[in-house]
Amino acid sequence: MAGLFDGFEGYRVVTPAEKRDALTKALVAVDANVLLNLYRYNPRTTNDLLAVLDKLGDRLVVPHQAIREFHRNRLKAIGNPEQANNDARSALDKSQHAARRALDVWSKQVALDESELQHLHDDVGRVFDTLRAAVDGAAPDRVHPSTPTDEDPVLRRLTDLLDGKVQPCPDDARWSALIDEGKQRVADMVPPGYLDADKSDQYPEGAAGDFLVYSQACEVAKARELDLIIVTNDEKDDWWWRRGGDLIGPRQEMTREFFDLTGRRLYLMRPSELLDHSIALNVQVNPDSARDAGTNRSDIDDVAGVDDDDVGLGEWTAEAVDSLLERLRAEGRRDLAEVILEAARSGGTLGRDAVYTICGYSDDRLLVGFTRPTARITAHLQTEQRLPEVVTPMLTPLYRGPGRLYAVRIPPEVVEILTTHAPRSDVEAELEPTGKYRPLSDYLSAIRADSTSMTFTEIEDILGDTLAPSARRHLPYWYSSQNSLGKAVATAGFKPRGVRFDTETVEFHRRG
């Protein structure tokens, strides 16, 4: 007689204790993105992760495809420290200018003494001078793309660590057969790796890269009769069994496939989990290392996929991303805003099933025109010169030939923006429904009349602050109940009418 999980091995959720036990016995295969991020972590995290990997001894292996991708993308992972410093200084200069301008506007509204305003300007200058000095003095020993191999500390450590642990490339016939199998699995949406279908023309192996890593790791585990842990930074739905933002374990199909092949257990771990469970290997690591390793970073492969000839391609800014999300919500398209946020939480790519769940679509619905609202708002932001003339679309639909959309992807810089500066949750927003607009809510609540007409300037005088830029550009902003202004007006029992941009006036009428 069969048991509860016989034939359903992929549905069993393992415990932390089981993961720690597996770390002491299982084969551990490391993906390329783990090795590449050694250049992107702070030095403490890099050293701690290398110490854990070293403790695995001969149970550590690196599939041939993973090393191929490491060498292919290493310079992209290193980046350009000088350019990063220049970008940071430029951003600080703009922020300082904006802070000074905000103080100037505010000082006129409150009739601040000129000498006091100058003191504030001096304080702002000192703060930004400190920040610029920190940027200029950061990571003086940072590896550069031109650093000789023998002087690269990461390469030196990896050379010793991975000696004898990198799997050889199969012979040409076997390699070609594996690539063909991987491409067919992508076409059939068999995990892992099918969400990389858009990379089919970038490299000789096409979109089969993840399968090549997975299949060779499985073969080695079978030959050595061991359970298998694959350590990867990939958090996409074509690797993970997930529910919302929770990564539960490998896709059930992968767990069952590995069990049928070997009779053993397959695990997925992120580097942060490896550090969290390091005590199982008697390795002491800094608790901050796991947090650093767990920080969502844009996909190296996405960065590496941009041709050097595309240097004219602009990037999204935090301000532009916030504006686009704000306008989507003001237009009643909170579903699209949530798709973008969930894609960021998923590392940049969101599968079709997740899109349909978020949007509440039936399975037979076609997504024709799905990205039009974001494209239209992007064009408006470009017209307003808040975005470069050429940027990566906010939502890129991914198709396989004439088939249905199977995923959407957002730009890597948007992933970085949204995961580094994550917006508040809906619950937090409800706890503070009016934000800076509370004075307006209090003002409207105190009046006895059923209606009142106000200029934008009068509202700003009440707020002691400027209106959001959207209030002077987009009518839907005034009528939305989802933003801070709309919530403040609704809390007072009013609703706006007759908004006019030419005269900058608005009428507030008591709700019936």
N, C-alpha and C positions, 0 to 999 in steps of 0.2 A: 504494500500500500504506500502511496506517495504521501509526503508531508506537506505542510503549508507552503514552503518555499521551493519544493521540488519542481523544477521547470520554470520557476519564477525567481531565480537567484538574484536578479537585478533589482528586486523590490525590497531587499533587506537592507535597512539602514544600519551602518556599523557604528559602534560606540567609540568615543575618544580612546578608551583603553585598548580596544582592538587595533586602532590605528597605531598607538604606541608600540603594541606588541609586534605589529607587522613591520615597523621600522627596524626591529632587531633581527628579523628573519627574512624578509622579502627582498627580491631584486628591486632596485630603485633605478628607474630610467629617467634621465633629465632631458627636458625639451630645450630647444635653442633659446627661447625667450627667457628662460631662467638664467642661462649663462650670459646673455646679452645684458640683462638688467644688473649684472654685477658692476657694470659701468655707470649705472644710473642711481644705485643706492648710495647712501652716505658710507664712508669707509668702514665705520663700525659694523653696519649691517652686512656689507660685503665680506668682511673678515669672519663674522659669526656664521654666515651661510656656508662659506668655504670650510670652516671648521667642522660643521655638521656633515657636509658631503665627504670630507676626508675620513671621518669616523666610520663611514659605511664600508670602507675597505673594498674588497673585491666584489661586493654586492652592488656597487655603483657601476652603471653602464651608460653610455651615450650612443644612441643610434646614429648611424652614418649620416642620415638626412639632417639630424639636429646639428651636427658639426658643420655640414655643408652650409646650412642656413646661418650658423654663427659666424663663419668666416665671410659669408656674403654680406651680412648686415652689420658687422662689427663697427665700421667707421660711422655708420648712421647712428648707432647706439652711443658712440663717443660724443658725437655732435660737434659743435663749434663753441667752445667756452668763451672766446672773445666776442663772438656775435651775441651770445646769450647775455654777456655783460653789457654790451652796447644796447641791446633791446631793453634790458632792465633799467639802464640809466635813462633811456628815452622815455620809458613809461613813467619813471619817477619824475622826470622834468615836466611831463604833461600833467601829472597828478598835482605837483606843486603849483603849477600855473592855475589849475582848476580850484585848488584850495584858496589861493590868493584872491581869485575872482569871486568865489563864494563869500569870502570875508568882506570884500569891497561892497557887494550887493547888500549883505546883511547890515554892515555898518551904516549905510545910508538909511535903512529902514528904522534903525534904532537910534539914529543920531549919535553914533559913537564918536568920542573925541579922536582927533587925528593922531595924537601921540599914542593913544591906546591901540589904535589900529596898527600903527607902525610896530609897536611891541609884539602884537600878534603875528604880523608878517615876519618879524625877526625870529619868533618861536618856530614858525613853520619852516623857515629857512634852516634853522639848526636841526630840526627833525629830519628833513630831507638830506641834509649834508651827512648826517649820521648813517642814513640808509645807503647813500651812494658810497660812503667809505666801506660799509659792510659788503656791498656788492663788489667793489674793486679789490677787497682783501680776501675774498672767499676762494677756497680751494686753490692755493697757489701751485700745488703739485698735481693739478688735474692732468689726466692723460689727454693728449691731443691726437688728431688723426695722423700727424706726422711723427709722433713719438716712435723711435725704433722699437722693434719687437722685444729686444733684450732689455729695454728700459721700461716696458709696460708691466706694472706690478700684477695686474690681473692675468695677463698672459703667462707671466712667470709662475704664478701659483697654479694656474690651470695646466700648464705643461707638466708639472710634477704630479698633480692630482689625477689627471686623466691618462697618465702613462699606462698603456695596456688595457684601457677601459673603453676606448672608442671602437665601435663595431665596424668591421670592414664593409666596403661596398660589395653587394652581391655581384656575380658575374653579369656580363651585359645582357644575356638572355633573361636571366631571372629579374634583373633590374627593370628591363622594359616590360616584362609581364606584370610586375608589381605596379608600375606606373599606370598601365592600362587598367588594371584592377581598381586602382585608386580613383581614376577618372570615372570609371563606371559607377563606383560607389557614390561619387559626388552627384552624378546624374540621377541616381536612384535615391538620393538623400539618405544614405546610410552613414551613420557616424563612425569615426569622427571626421571633421574637416569639410563637410559639404557646404558650409557657409563661406568657404573660400573660393567658390566657383568663379568669382570675378577675377581671380588671379590666374586664370587658365592660360593667358597669353604672356605672362610675365617671365616665367622660368621654364627650362626644359621639362621639368616634371609637372608643369601645369599646376592644377589645384590638388594634386595628390600628395603634397608635402606632409600633411598631418597623418595621412594613412601610412606613409612610409615610415614615419617615426613610430607610430603605434604598432604596425605589423612586425617590425624588427624587434621591438621590445617584447612583444608577445612570443616570438620565436625563441629568443634567448631564455625567457622565463620557462618556456616549455622544456627546452633542452636541459635546463638546470633544475627542473622540478621544484620551482619556487612560486609563491605568490608574487604579484607584480604591483609596485607603486609607480605611477607615472607622475612626476612633478612638473607642473606647467603653470604658466601665468595666463594661459588662455582660459577665459571665462564664458565663452560663447555657448549657445544652446546645442551646438553640434559636438560638444564634449560632455557637458554636464546635465545630469538629471537635476532640475531646479524647480523651485516654486517661488515665483516672484524674485526677490533678491537673494533667497537662500540657495546655496549650492549644496545639494544633498549628497551627491556622489556621481560616479560615472553614469552615462546613459545606460539604461537597462539593456539595450541591445548589445553594448560593448561588454557589460558584465557577463551576460549570457554567452556571448560569442567566446570570450576568454575561458569561461567555465567549461564549455563544450570542447574547447581545444585542449585544455590542460587539467580540468577538474579542480582548479584552484581559484583564488579570490583576486579580483582586480580592484585597486584603489586609485583614486585621484587625490593629489594634494597640491596645494599652492605653496610657494616658498614660505609664506607667513605661517602656515600650518606646520611645515617642517621645523621651523624655529620654535613654534609653540610646544612641539613634542620633543624637543632636543634632549630633554632630561632622560628620555628612554635610552639614549645613546651615551649617557653620562657626560653630556656637553653642556656647559653653562653659557648662556647667551644673555645679552642685555635685553630686558623686556621691550625697550624701544625699537629693537631691531625688527621684531615681528610686526610692529605697527608700521615701520618704514616699508618693509617688504609688502605689507598689505595695502599700501597706497596705490590706488588705481592709476596706472600710467598708460598713455596712448600706446597702441599696438606698434611694436617695432616694425612688423611686416608692413603695416599701413604706411609708416614713415618711409620705409625702404622702397615701397612701391612707387613713390613719386620720382619721376625722372628729373635729372639735374637740369634738363632743358625747360622745366616748368617753373623756373625761378620767379617768373612774373606772377604766379598764382598768389593771391592775397590770402589772408587768414581771418577767421572770425575773432572778434574781441569779446571780452566778458560783457561789455555794455551792449553790443549788438545782439548777443545771445539772449540777454535779459529782455531786450526790447522785443525780439521776435516771440519769445515765450509769453510776454505780457500781452502782445497784440493777438496772439492765438487765443488766449483765454478771454480777452475782451470780445472777440468775435464768436465766443461760444465753442471754440475748438480745443477744450481742455484735453480731449483725448489725444490730439496730435502733440500737445505739449508733454503729456505723460509718456507718449511713445519715445520722444526725444530724450526725456530724463531716464527712462528705463534702458534705452540703448546705451546711454552713457554709463549706467550702472553695470551693463553687460559687457563693457569694454569697447563699444562702438558699433556693434552689429546686433540686431534684434530679429529673431526668427519670425516667420509668418504667423505661427500659432500664437505667439505672445502679442503680436500686433492685433490680431483678431480678438483676443481676450480683452485687451485694454480698451479697444474701440467698441466692443460689444457687437461685432459683426457676425452674421450667420456664415456658415462655411461656404455657402454657394455664392456669396457676394464677391464681385470682382473689384479690384482696387484701382479702377480706371480713375485718373485724376486725383489720386490719394495725396500726391505731393504738391498739388497746385497752390494750396494756401501758403505753404512755407515758401514756395518759389515766388509768389506774388509779394509777400511781405519782404523777402530778401531784396527784390527789385526796388521796393519803396525805400529800404534802408540804403541801397546804393544810390538812389536818386537824391536822398538826403545827405549823401557823402558820409554816412556813418559806417560804410563798408567799402572795401576796394571794388573796382569795376569787375574784377574776376575773382570769385571765390568758389570753393567746393560747395555744391548744393547742401543745404542743411539735411535733407533726406534724399538719399540715393536708393532707388528701388533696385533690387538684384533679381535678375531673371535667368532662366536657362532656356535660351532659344525662344520659341513661341509659348513656353509653358507659363504657369502662374508665378507671380511674385513669390519668392521663397524667403526673403529677408529684406530689411532696410538697413542702411549704414549711415552714420553721421560722421562729420570730419573729425580727425584725431584731436585737433586743437579744441574742439567743442567738448570732447570727452574729458580732456584735461581741465577745462574751465568748469564744467559741471560737477566733476568729482572733487576738485580742489576747493571750489566755492559753491558748495551745494546749497540750493535754495531751501528755505524752511519748509517743513512738512505742512500739510493741510491742517493737522491738529494744532501745530504751533500758530499758524495763521489765524485759526478760530479763537485761540486764546487772546490774541491781540488784534481784533478785527478792524481797528481804525488806524493804527500806526501813527504816523505824523499828522494824520487828518483828524485826530481826536478833537483838537480845538474847534474845527469846523462843525463836528458833530455836536459839541457842547453849545456852540453858538446857535445852531438851528433848533436844538432842543429847547432853548430858552425863549425863542420868539413865540408870540401868541398868534400872529397872522397865519393864514393858510397858505400864503405864498410870499416869496420875496425874490427880488432881482438883484444880482451882484455881478460886479466885474471880476475878472481873474485877479486883478491887482488887489481888490478888496479881500478876496479869499486868501491871497498870499500874506496880506497884512495880518489876518486872523491867525494864520498858521505860523507866522514868523519864519516862513520857509517858502521856497519856490514850488510851484506845481510840477508834477512829473512832466517831462517833455511830451509824452503822448497826449496830455490834456490839451495841448495847443495844436495837435496835428490830427487826432483821430476821434471822430464822434463816438464810435462804439466804446471808447474808454470811459466816457461819462455815464453811459447807460448800463455798464456791466456791474453786476452785483458781486463779482469775484475779486476785484482789486480793492486796495485800501480806501480809495476815494469813494467807490460805490458803497462799500460797507459802512463807512462813516455817515454818508447821507441816509442810507437805509436805517441805520441804528437810531437816527434822530427822527425817523418817521416821515421822511421826505423822499422825493424822487426828482431828478433834474428834467427840465424841458427847455426847449428853445435855445440850445447852445449855439452861439454864433462866434466863429473864429475871426470874422472881419472886425467886429466890435469888441471881442473878448468879453462877452457877457453870457450869463446863464440864469435861468429862472429855476427856483426850487419850489415845488408844490407838495403840500401835505398829502400823504397817501390816504385814499378813501377807505 
